[in-house]
Amino acid sequence: MKINIGKGIQLANLYQRQQLEEKQAGAQKTAANKPAADSLNISGDAAKMRELLQVALLPSEVRTERVEELKTAIARGEYLADSKKISGAMLAQAQV
């Protein structure tokens, strides 16, 4: 009985070559599907958060005269805080 090994090796080489060609074709498809440059998409929530942060970083309007009046009244012991007015303002601010 005669065994011909040459044809088996040729088939294995053909199979390996075919796999290599498929890998190369897949790599070319992947490269073709990639965008040309990196991109960044910001969600609506992130944009709103950035806007709120910018507003928070702005200097607030401080009524320096009123602040000084209150400091003086507190130092003298003359300042009486209206707890109902304060709690109402806090609740109104929390609802905004």
Residue pairs with C-beta under 8 A, 6 or more apart in sequence:
42 50
70 79
73 79
